[in-house]
Amino acid sequence: MKKQTNPAKSRYGKRSVSVILTAALAVTAFAGLGAVSVPVNAASADYGLVENIQDGVILHCYDWKYTDIIDSLEDIAKAGFSSIQTSPVQPSVSTGPWYWLYQPLSFSVAENGDLGTAEELKELCERAEQYGIKVIVDVVANHLADNHENIQEDLKDDKYWHDLGFITDYNDRHQITDGDLGMKDLATENEYVQQVVVNYVNELKEMGVDGIRWDAAKHISLPSEGSAFWQKVTASGLYNYGEVLDNPVNGEDGTVLMKEYADYLSVTDNNYSDNLTRAFYTGKAPKNTDNWAARGIAADKLVYWGESHDTYSNGENQGSNGYSQNVVDRGYAVAAAREGAAALYLSRPYATAKDSIRIGVKGTMHFTAPEVSAVNHFHNAMVGKKDAYGVTDNCAVVTRENGGAVLVCGKDSGNVSVENVKGYVPAGTYYDEVSGNKFLVTETSITGVVGETGIAVIYDSPYVSKVYADKLSDTEFKDTMNVTLSVIKASDAKYTVTVDGENRIYDSGSFSNGDVITIGAEIPEDSKVYLTLTAAPESDPDSQVTMTYTYRKLPERKVPTLNAGGVVLDNSKAGWTTVNVYVYDESGSTTITNSTWPGVAMTDCGDNYYSYELPEQFAECSHIMVIFNNGAGDQIPGAMQDGLTMAYTDQKLYDGTKWVDLGSSKPVDPKPEPEPEPEPVPEAKYNLSVMGSFNNWSEDIPMQYMDDYFVSGNYVATIDGLEPGDYEFKVRADRSWDLSWGEYEPEYDRTQNSQTNCKATITQKGQRLVIIINTEMVSDDAKNNPDSLVNSDEYTSDDAIDYFPVSSYVFIPDASGRKYGVVGSFNGWGNDIELTDKFGIGMYYAAIKDGLKPGETYEFKVRADGAWDMSWGKYEKDYDRTQNSQINCSFTVAADADSAELDVALCTFLMDPEAFLNMDSIVYSPDFTNDDLVELWPVLYTVVNKYDPVVDPSQPSDEPSQSSDQPSDQPSDQPSQTSETSKPIPDPGYVPTADSTPTLVIVMIVIGSAAAAYVLISRKKRER
């Protein structure tokens, strides 16, 4: 690392005073050991935070109670956040789901709301100031609760409200500012209304609040539109930033209006921010996409993010809760590395469903992770230094003049050699604050190894030396927990384990990087546990770096046992005093319920568990839904939302954030049928491989035999890492050119090795080339050539080998880490049946054999990560791009079948043909990009009807007769044999038919080549 500067050493020296005193108390006095997590004098600790909110980074303590924020202030300061943002503190219309806070009753601080008391808010401001942290409060001023009976009395008069109705046209600025946004719109141009809001701002200021985040600022008019609202409410001297989503209005006027907003407050750049994270979600380093800074708004009037509470909590509309935390962190790393703009980091809720995200429930502590805090430290240290942005080999690079750089890989991590954009980073040797890896910088390049997070931060960092644990604060555990410890660029690393309020050290010792310790064995249940790590930095061995983590050892709680199908609620997070369950099924001609609303009181099983077993009236129901509630307006899921789904025999637990499967109540047969022998995997008939220009026509690439995926006879090879360009290839057998396949040539009919090479084009790095050959069908080109031997009397089935068709397509593999599954009426809309991409070809497949009855009609959908926020069914042109609005897929089992199998696949390499053929589709919008393709992935499916063979009793059996001493009801060791009907073509809307013989190759060749081709062509047209 480059030589440390004196200020950096001084920063360590001040911090070490607190650490040494605390450690001394812990080791020698054994008094108040819980205090090891609190500095002796917080005011003396220099965390490198900045004074001006706009110059720093903001932690959004979304839905946190004030007391939870207070308890985490030291962690927040250490992580480099100069400000925290609370959720709205106004009294709200209801409790429970997060969105009630955005329907306030008045312009005042709630005396005792879901976030805490007014006194606790004031205490938060006072305590935050001791750490150098500023407090921002979210203010809702565009509207109040829609029911005006309970809003503050002096605003009930109609003259204070607009009566334009709901916004229907976002090209109409008048509608945007005066139309209703779900709730009736407040006339913010009215002088009395303005004074009410100003009074509220002053109340917040008197309590110690430092800044305001203005919700729905886009919907509040500007001075040029005849309103003095912004002039008055921002005159308090507090920091102000406004939520302005997209444009203030579509068109050129939007830029003019945005600049006017920026005259009074900073503004959010959500398009730029969302595009950053979306790019990393697709595995690509983002281009320096157009943003408000490029349209003339100063960067120091902008706020960026990796995700916001809206993009997370409204997942069905925005979708960031479908991104991994690491993807979001990568987007945030670029956003927070930029010059001028403030950056907002969301403390993610543990729940993901919109109505499961609850007010007052603390979010994750991931903001303390090394990759996040390193970016924050960089941001604070680079104030006033110009930035430059570039992308090299799918790695985003932000450089700061005479400062350093943040490197973010588009996907994965590892060795990089990237451009030193504009030569801003001074040449020399640096160490990444995240991983400790060495980086060499020249005038033109930055070279090193990016650690596993995909984020590297290099500059003269005083924080390179550090200690940390893989289990973040707030982690809960039972019995014991293994923790991996890390020490970077430091020596003499030690750890100590203590418990709040006890005069005892439970464990202590030295550790090396990567060591694993086990904590909790002797610690009492329901204890607050502290793990403190210390080490001496290489650059300044006389000082000390430290990190303290707070864990909780949970009391031993046993989930109640259910005797039948039913539900269990873990009420520890909701904390309801009354717990009801309302169960209903609307799938039949009449609605079946367990009672009138609010349902039936659940049984208190102790330890905050409540149970309920389903009554018999639901035994034949196919779509049972469950809503938990407290009988006082709070419910899970929230109001106007469908209940949680289950089958009659399911046993389910709602653990406070998600639906968990406990098993099934299906009785166990004392004499169960033996498990049938697994069906033998078909053996490949041919030794096929691929050669081409991508590997210099050498070293055959073996093809795998695809033993499923609708039909047999398919072989596949996948090739990654190709640079953009045109490639040629052939398939051959036994690594010989004597039998090879390329593009069919009519003049060389039946002579494979005379066929021309197949061709494929890679348009961008990261695309996978998929090559498929089918050995159970004939090439369409040969079949459609009247002069082909296929159509002569001499042709026999043995000649088919000469016409095996080869197809190929390219796509970018899904690197999101999502899991795909299918749910439907055949499994009571319960647990997802997993779809797997066994061969890496972009087709996630499953065969469903259970629960299908002859003559029955079933519906189903495919979804990601077991959630409805991203799901696929039949494409609906009226709801284009909204997956969870698509109608269910449907099929019927033949009435005379003895059994059936449903084959389902989600094609992630392909656009739905119906969407492509719909000229009104978003596909043809100029806003459509490759990233939108996920919205339009098609679901392929077919049902295979099976029939037991008819046995002629007059014919002798090959099976030995049953021994007379074997009981007649003894199960056979052999499964019954079945015969399959010819599998029909998947739904014609998805699979074009060539003849009456359905095969996957029709799917792969016709869709894989033709459809993928027109998708790629259309993309090129749009991108030009």
N, C-alpha and C positions, 0 to 999 in steps of 0.2 A: 504494500500500500504506500501511496505517497506520504511524505512526512506530515504528521498531524500539526495543525496550527495551534497557537496558544489558546484561542477561544474554545477550541474543541476540548483541550485538556482541562481548561477551567470548568467547562460544563460537566465533565466527569467528576472533577474534584468536588463541586457543590453537591452533586447527587450522592457521592460516596459517603458524605457525612451522615446522611440519613441511614444509609445501608449499614455502616459500621456500628452506629448506635443501636439500631434495631437488632442486628445480629448479636451484639453484646448482651442486650436484654434477654434475648431468646436463649442463649447458650449458658450464661452465668447466673441470671437471676431467677429463671423459671417463673417469672411473674408476668401474667397477662400475655401469654404467647400468641394469642389471637391477634395482637397488635402488630405482628410482623408484616401485615399487609397494608399498614397505614404509615406514611412518612412521619417522622418525629415532628417536622415542621414543613407542611406542604408548601408554604409560601417561599421557602428557601430553595426548593427544588427547581432547577431550570430544565425544562423539557424541550427547549428549542422552539416553543410555540411563537406564533406571530401575533402582533397586537391588532392588526386590522383584519376583520372577518373576511373581507374579499380576498386578501392575500393568502388565506389559509385554506384548510379543508374542514368540512363539516360532517360530524357523525349524526345521522338521523336516528335518534333513539325512538324509533317508531312504536307507539303504543306502550312504551315503558312507563311505569310509575315513577314519580319524582324520586322516591326513596331508592329505587333500583339504580337510577342514574347517579344519585349521590354516592351509593356504595361502589360505583365503578369509576369514579372520577380519576383516580390515580391511573387505572388501566387506560382510560381514554387519553390522558395527558401523555403517558408513555408511548402510546401508539401514534402520537403526533397530531391529534385533532385539536385545533385551536378553538373550535366551536362545537356545540351540540344543538340539535334541533328537536323540540318536543312536538308531539301531536297537539291539535287544538285544545286549549285549556278552558274554553267556554263551556257553560253547562249545555248538555246535549239532550236530545229528545228521548233517547233510550240508551240502554247499555248492551254490552255483548260484542257483536261484530264491529270491526274498526270503523265502518262507514258512518255509524251514528254520530261520531265526533264531528263529521262534516255536515251535520244538520243541527246547528246550535239553536238555543232558545233566546240568547241575549248576547249583548256586547259587555261582558263582565267575566271575571275569573270565577270559575265554579268553586264555591266554598268547600265542597266535599264531593268531588267528582271521581270517576273511575281511575283517573291518573293520580289522585291524591288531593290533599287539602290545599287551600290557598297559602297557608303558612308553610307547607312543605315546598311549594313552588318558590316561595321567598327564600327558604333555607337553601334550596338548590342553587339559586343565583348567588347567594353569599359564599357557599362552599366552592362553587365553580370558580369564582373570582380568585380564591386562594391558590388555585392551580393555574391561573392564567387562561382559563377557558371561558369563552363567551356563551351566552344562552340565547338561542333564537326560538321564538314561539310561532307556531303556525296559526294564522288568523283567517277565519272564514268571514268575509265581508260582502260577498256577492249575493248572499241569500241567508235566510234563517230556516228553521224547520217549516215544512210545508203546511202543517196544521197550525194556524195562527192563534188558536185559542190560548196557548200556553206561552207564546213569545212575550218579550218584555212589553209592558203595557203601553208605553209611549210610542211604540212603532206599529201599533195595530191599525191605525188609520189607513184607508186605502190610498191616500195621497202619497204615501211613502213606498208604494209598490207599483211596478209596471204590470200592465194587463195585456201584453202582446201574445201570451201563450207560449207553447214550446218552440224551441229553435228547430226549424226544418231546413234551413238553407244557410250553409256556412260561407256562401259567397256574399251574404247580406250582412254587413257590419251592424246595421241597426238591430237585426235579430240577435246577433251575437252579444251585443251589450244590453239589450232590453228584453230579450226572450228568456223564458224559464229554462233553467238547467236542471231539470228534475224537480227542483223546488221553485216557488214563486220568486221572481227576480226583484231585488231591492233597488229602489230608485236612488242610486248612489250620487246622482247629480243634485239631489235635494240638499240644501244647506243644513237642515236640521239633522238629516241622516249623517252627513259628513261630520257634524259636531259630535254626534253619538260615538262614531268610530274614533275620532280624535281623542275623546275622553277615555275610551278603552285603551288606546295606545299609551296614553299618559299613565293610566293605572298600571300597565305592564312595566313601563319605564320606572315608576316609583318602586316597584317590587324588585328591581334589579335586572330586568330583561334587557338584553343588548341589541336584539335584532328581531325583525319580523319577516316571516315568509308569508306572502299573500296568496292564498288559495284562489284559483280561478281568476287571476288578474286579467287575463285576456277578455273576460266578460264584463269588465268595468271600464267605462268610457274615459276618454282622455280630455285634456283641456281643449284641443282642437275640435272636439266633438261636443263642447259646451259644458263640461264638468270640471270643477276645481278639486275633485276628490283626491287625486294623487298629489297635487300641490300641498294640500292641507295635511293629509295623513302621514306624509314623509318628512314633514318639517320638524319632527321631534328630536332629530339628531341621532336616532337609532339607525342601524344598518337595515336596509330593506332589499328584498328580492322577491320577484313575482313569478308565479307559475303561468307562463305563456306557452301553451302547447301549440306546436306547429306554427301557423301564421295567425296574427290578429284577424286577418281576413285573407281569403285566397286572392292571388293576383299581386300586381306591383304595389298596390296601396299597402299591402301587408308589411313591406320593408319600411315604408315611410312611418307607419304607425309604430312598428317595433322600435325604431330609433327614438320616437317620442316617449315610449315607455322607458327607454334607457336614460332619458333625461332626468327621471325621478327615482329609478330603482334598477338594480341588476335584474336580469331576466334569464330564464332557463332556456337552454338550447337543446331541447329534447330530441330533435331530429338527429343532430350530430351525435349526441350521447347514445341514443338507441342504436344508431348505425354502427357505432364502435363495437358494442357488445354483440350485436347480431352478426357482425363479421367474424368475430372470434368463435361464435357459436357454430359457424359453418367451417371453422378451421382455417380462416384466412386472416392475414394481417390487414386491417382496414386501410383503404385508400384515404388520402386526406380529403374526405368528402366535403362538399359544400356545407358551410355553416354560417351562422349570423356574423361571425368575425369576417368572413369573406364578403359579406354584403354591407360592410361599413360600420358595424357596431364594435366598439372597442372591446378587446378581450377582457379588460378589467371591469366590464359590465355584464359578464356572462357567468352562468353557473352550469357546470357539466356534471355528469354522473355515470356510473356503470349500470345502475338501475335505480328507479325511484319507487316509492311505495305504490304509485299507481300502476307502474309496469309489473310489479310483483303481485299486488293484491287483486288487480283486475286481469288475472292471467288469461282468461278466455278472450280478452281483447288485445292484450299486448304480449303476454307470453314469457316475460323474463323469469317467472317462477319455474319454467321448464328448463332454464339454463342451469348448469352446475355452478356452484359458488366460484370455482376456479375460472370459468368462462367470464363471469361477471367481474372478477378481480382483474382479469386481463384488460377488459374494457376500461375499468376504473384506473388502471395503471397508466394507460395512455391519457385519459382525461385529466388525471391529477398531475401528470408530468408537464402539462402545457403552461405557457406563460399567461399570467393575468387572471384567468378564469378561476373562480372558486370551484371546488369539487365536493360533491355530496356523496357520502357512503352510507348505504342503507344497512342497518342491523336487521338482518332478515328474520322474520318470524319463523318459528319451527313448523307451524302449520302452513299449508299451501292453498287449500280451498278457500275461496273468498269468504265464506261465512264461518270458517273455522279460525280465522285470524281475529283474535279477541283483544279488546281494549284492556290494558293493564297487565298483559302477559309479556314479560321481557323476552327480547329476541336473542339471537346468537351472539356470542362474543368473538366471532371470527375476525372482527376488526382488529384484534390484537395479534393476528398471525404475522409472521416476519415479513411476508411479501407485501402486506398492506401497510404496516408501519414503516417499512423501508421507503415505499413510494411517498408516504406522508412526510417523512423526514426530508426527503429530496425536495419535495414541493416547498417546504418551509425554508430550506437553505438556498433555494434558487430565486427567491423573490427579487424582481428587478432585472433578471438576466434574460436576454432574448432567447426564443426557442426556434428550432427548425425541426421539420418532420420528414421522414422518408421511410421507404420499405425496401428491404434487401432480402431476397430469398425467403419470402414469407415471414419476415421478422420486422415488426414495427420499431422504429428508432426515433426517440425524441431527444434531441441534444439541446443543451443550454450554454450560451456563450460564456466562455471562461468558467464553466461549471462542471457538468457531467452529463450523463445520459441514462435514460431508462430504455431497456430493450424488452420487447414482448413478442414472443414467438406466436405465430398464427395458430399453431397447434404443437403439441408435444414440447420438447426441449432439446438441449444438447449443444454440440459445437456450433458456433456461429462466427462468421466473419462478415461484418456489415459496414455500411458506409458511416463514416464520421461526418454526419450531415453538416455542411457548411464549414467543416473543420472546427466546430465550436468547442469540442472537448480537448483540453490541452493534452499533448502527447505525454505518455508516461505509463506507469504500472498502477493499476487500481485493483481493489478487491470488492466484489459484489456484496453489498450489505445483506442480501437475502441468503445467499449460499456460502459466502466466503471464498468463492472461486476467483482465481486471478484473471484479469483482463489486461491486454496490451493495447494501447491506443497510439496510433500514428496520426499524422495530419489528415490522412484519408480513410483510415479504417479502425474498427474496433473488433478485437478478436478475443474469444474466450468460450467458456462453457456456461450456458444458461442452465440453472438448476431445474429440478423436477416441477416447480410451479410454473415454469415458462416465463418467469419475470426476473430480470436482473436490474440492479440499481447501482451505478458506479459514479462515484465522485469522492471528494475528500471527506468521507463520512465519519463522524465521531461515533457512529453506532455499529461499525463493522464487527467489532468484538461484541459478542452477545451469548446469552444462554437462553434456551427455551425448551418447552415440553410440547409433545404432539397433542396432548389433551388440553384443550383451552379451558379457561375459567368457566364456571357454571356447569361443567360436566358432572353428571350424576352417575353413581354406580352402586351396585349391590355387592356385598361380600368384599371382593378385592378388585383392583384395577391395575393393569399394566400400563406404564407410562414410559415412552421413549424420550430420553434426554439428549439435547444437542448443545455443543459448545463450539463456537466459531471464533477463530483468531483470539483465543484466550487460554489461560492455563489455570491450574489450581482450582478446578471446578468442584463445587460442593453442593449438596442438597440437604434440606431439612424438611421433615414432615411433622406438622403440629396440628392441634385441634383447637378451635375457638373456645376460649374460656378455661382451658386446662393447662396446668403447670407441668407439662410433660412434652418431651420430644419423642415421638413414636419411632422415627427412623432418621438417620443422617449418614453422610459419608461422602466420599469423592466419586466422581464419575468422569468417564471419557465420552467423546462424541459417539452417539448411537447406543449407549448403554440403556438397558431396560430395567426399571425398578418396579416392584409390586407394592402398592400401598393399600392399606385398609384392613389387614388381617386382624389386628388387635383394636382397631378403632371402633368405638360404640356406634350403633345405628343412629341415624338421624343426626349426624354430626357435620359441622362445617369444617372442612379440612383445608389446610394451607400447605402448599408445596413451594418452598423458597429455594431458588437457584442463585448461586453467586460464582464469579470467576474474576481473574485478574486479566485485563486486556493486554495484548501483546504490545500495543503502542504506549501503554502507561501502566506498568505492572504495580505501581504503588497505589493505584486507584482500584475501583471495583465496579463491575457490572452486575446487575441483579434483576431477577424476574420472580414475581410471586403469583401463583395460581390458586384460585379458590374453587374447591370441589365440594360436593355433598354426598356423603354416604347415606343412602336411602334406608328408611326402616324396612324391615322384612314384610312385604305385603304379598299376600297370596290371592291371585285372581280367583273369584268364586267359580265353583264347578256347576255346570248346567246339566240337568238330567234330560233335557230335550233341546230342540232348536230354540235359540233365543239370543238375548243381548246382555252385555255387561257395559256399564258406563263407569269410567274412572273420573270421578267428580273432583279430584284434587285440584285441577286447574280452574274449572268453572267456579267451584266453591258454592254451589247452590244449596239453599236450605230445604227447598222443595224440589224433588226430582221426579219428573213424569216421563212417560214414553207414549208416543202416539204412533200406532202402526196402521198402515192402510195398503190396499191393493186396488188399483183402478184399471187393471188390464182386462177384466171381464166386462160383462154387460152391466153389472152393478158394482158399486164400490163397497169393499169390505173393510171395516175398521174394527179396532179393538175396543173403541169407546168414542164418545163425542170428545171434541177438543176440550182440554189439553191432554186427553188420554188417560192412562192408568198410572197410579203411583208405583214406582219401582221399589223393589225390596232392598232395604239397607242391609248389606252384608258385612259392614264394618270396614275399617281402613279406607273409607271414602269410595268404596265400590258399591254399585247398585246393579241389581240383576232383574231380568224379566224373561219368562219363557213364553213362547208363542202359543196361543190357544189353537184348538183344533180347526176353527173356522178358516185358518190360513193354509191348511194342509194341501189343498189343491191349487193354491194361488201360484202364479208364475212370475209375479213382479212385486214382491213385498217391499215396502218402503218404511223407513223408521225415522222419526223426529224426536229428539230429546228436548225437554223444555222445563222451565221452572214455574210455569203457570202464571208468570208475571211479565211476559213479553220477551224474554230471552230464550232463544232456541238454537239447536244445532241439528241440521243446517239452518241458516237464517230464514227470515220471513220471505215468502214468495219463491223459495227454493224447493226443489224436489228432495224427498227424504233419502237417507242412505239405503242402498239396495241390499237385499239378502234373499236366500232361499229358505224354505220352511225348515229344512234340516240343518241349516248353518248355525254355528255358534260364533258370535261376533263380539269383539271388544272395541269400544271407542275409547282410545287412550288419552283423549283431550285434544289431539291434533289429527288423528287419522283412524280409519277403519281397519281393524286387525282381525285376521281369521284365527279362531281358536280351535277349529276342527269341525266335525259333523256329528250330529246325534244319531246317525244311521246305526241301528242295532248290529251287533257283531254276531254272525252266524256261528254257533258252536261247532258246526261241521262245514267250514267254508269250502267253496270250490277252490281247488288248487289253482295257483297262478298259471295261466297258459304259458307254454314255452314261447319265448320271443320268436317272432317271425324271422326266418333267416334273411340276412342282408344279401340282396342279389349280387352276384359276382360280376365284375366287369368282363366283357367278352373280348375287349380289344385293349392293346397297349398303345394308347394314343398320346400324342404330344404336339406342342406348338413350336414353330421356329419362325423368326422374322427379322426384319431390319432393326427391331428394338433390342435384339441380342446378337446382332451381326451374323445372323443365320448360323449360329453355333450353339451347342449345349441345349438340347431339347428341353422345353419346359413341360413337365408331365401334366396331363389332364386328369382331373378327378372324376370318378364315376358318381353321378348323382343318383342316389338310391331312393329318392322320393320326389317331391315337388311335382305332384299331379300324375306324372307318367314315368316310365323307365326309359332307358336308352340314351340319356343325356350325359355328356362329358363336358367338363368346364375347366378353364384355366383363367386365372386373374393375374394381371400384371400391373404393378404399382411403380411409382417413381419416374414416370416418363416425362421428359421435357415436352413442351408444346411443339407439335409438328405432325407430319404425315408419316404413317408407318404401313408396311406391307408384311403379310405373313401367310403361312399355310399350316394346315394340320396334317400330320402323317402318322402312319402305323409302324410300330416296331422300329422307330428311329431310322426309317428307310424311305427313300423317295419313290420306291416301286409302287407304293400305295399311298397316295396323298390327295388332299382335298383343298381346293381353293374356290374361286368363283366359277360357276358352271359355264362351259363354253359349248354351244351347240355343235360347232364344227369338229369338236374333239369328244363327242359323246362317248362315255364309258372309259375314257382314258384320263384318270385322275391327274397323273403327274404332268399332263399337258395343260391343265387348267391354270388360268391366270391367278396371280396372288390376290388374296383378300386385302382390303384397305381399311384403315381406320385413321381418324384425325383426333389428336389431343389438342384441345383449345386452350387449356390452362393447366398449370402445374397442380398436382394433387388429384387429377382425374385417374380413375382406375379403368383399365381396358379389360373387358370381359369377353371371352371367346368361347362359343358353345358349338358342339357338333352333336347331332342326334343320329343314332344308329338304328332307329326303328321307323324311319319315315323316308320319303323320297323328296328330293329337291323340287320345289314348285316350278323352278325354271325348266327343269328337265321334263316334268310332267306336262307343262303347258306348251312344250315344243312338239308339234305334230310329227316332226321327223325324228324324234328321239326314240331310242330303242325301248324306252319305257312303254311306248304305245304300239310296239310291234308284237306279232304273235310269238316271236322267239323269246320274249322277255319272261323271266321267271323270278320268283321271290329271291332266289340266290343272287340275282343281279343287283339287288337293292343296294348292296355295299358300294356300288359304283356311284351312287347318287346321294350319299349321305350329305345333308346340307350343313353348311357352316354359317354361323351368324356372329355378330359382335356388336357391342355398344360401349359407350364410355359414360361414366358418372363419377361424382365425388362422393366417396363413402361418408356415411353419417358418423361423425365423430363426437356426437353429443353425449354418448353414454346412456341414452334413453333405452328403456325396455318396452317392447311392444307386446301387446296381448289382445286376445279376443274375448269378449263377454257377450252373452245373449240369453234369450229365453231358454235355451237348452241347458244352461247352468244357473238359472234363476237370477241372471244379471249379477252374479256373485264375483268370485275371484277370477282374475284374468288367467286365461289359458295362454301360456307364453308362445309367442312367435319367435322363431330363431332364423337368422341368416346363416345357415350352416356352411354355405360355400362362399360367403362373402360377395354375392352377386347383386346385393341390393334388394333381394326378395326375402322378406321375413315370412316364414311358413309354419303352419301347424296342421295336423290332422286330428279332427275331433271325432271320436268313436262312441263316446258315452252320452247318454241322455237323448238320443235321437229315436223317435218312435214312428212306425209306419203311418203314413197318412197325415202326420202332423206338420204344421207350418211353423217355422221358427224365424225370429229376427235377431240380428246381432250387429255389433260395431267393433272396429279395431280401435284401440286407444294406446297412448303412450304413458308409461310410468303409472299405470293404474288410475289415471285421472281423466275426467271428462273435459278438462280444459283443452286437450288436444286429442281429437278423435276423428275417425273417418268412417263414413258409411257410403250411401249413394250420393253422388254429386247432385246438388240442387242449385240450379242456375240463379234462383231468386236469392240465394244466400251464399253466393260465391265468396270464397276465402274464409268462411266461418265454419271450421270443421264440425264443431259440436252442434251446428244447426242442421247438418246433413241427416237425411232420413236413414232409418235402419236398413241394412241389407236384409233380404228375405229369401227363403227357399222352402220347398216342400218335399218331404220324403215320400217316395212312391207308396201307395196304399198297400200294394201286394209284396213289398220288400220284407224280408225277414230281419234285416238290420241295415244300417247305413253309416257312411263316413262322410264328414264334411271336411273338404280341403280348403284352407283359407290362406291367402298371402297378401301382404302389403308391399307394393312395388315402390321402393324409394328412389329408383333410377328413372322414373317415368312420370310424365304428366297425365292426368286423367283425360282420355280422348274426348269425353263429353265436354269437359271444360275447354279443351282446345278448339272444338268445333262450334262452340257457342260464341258468336261474334260479339256478344255483350259481356263476355267474361273479362275479369280483371287481367287475364292473360294478355289482352290486347291494350291494356292501359299503359301509358308511358311510365307509370309508377312501378310497373311489375319488374322484378329483378329475379335473378337465379335464387336468391334467398327465399322468395315467395313460393318456390316450387313445392316446398313441404306442405303447403296448404292444399295442394291439388293432387297428392299421391293417390293412385287408384287402389281399391281393394278388389282382388281377384278371388273367386271362389267357385267351387263346384261340389255337387253332392253325388256320392257314389252309392247306388242302391245295391244291396247284396242279397243273394238268395241261397238258401240251403239246397244242396243237390237232392233231386228226387231219386230215391233208391228203389229199384225194382225188387220186390221181395222174392221173386222167382229166381233171381241171380244169386249165386253163391257169394258169400262175403269173404274178403281177404283177411278180416280180423279174426283172431281166435275166439271161440265161444267163451262166454263168461263162466268161470268156475262155479260149481254149485255151492261152495262154501263161502263165496263172496257175497255180502249183502247186496240186495238189488238196488239200494239207494247209495251205494258206495260211489263216489265221484270217479270218473274216468281220469287217467293220467294224461290223456290226449285231448286237446281242444277240438271242438267240432270244426269241420272243414267248411269253408264257404266259397262260393263262386261270385265273382264280381261282374256286374253288367259293364258294358262299355261306358266309360266316363264321359258324360256330356261336356260340351264346350262350356267354359265359364260364361257368365252373362254376356250376351252379344254386345252390350254397350261397352264392354271392356276388351273382348277378345274377338277379332275378326275371324271368320271361319273360312277355311280353304276347302274342306270336304267334310264328310261325316265322321271322320276319325279324329277325336280330340287328342292333342298332345301338348305338352308344355312348350315344345319347340315352336308350335304355332304362336304361343304366347311370346316366346323369346325372339323368334325371327320376325314375325310380323310387327309385334309391339317393340321388341328390343331393337330391331334395326330400323324399320320404317318410322314408327312413332317417335322413337328416340331421335331419329334423324330430323324429323320435322320440329321436334322440340328444340334441338340444338340450332337448326336453321333459324327458327323464330327468335331464339335468344340472340343470335348474331345480328339479326336485323334490328332488334331493339337496342343492342349495345352500340351499334354504329352511330 
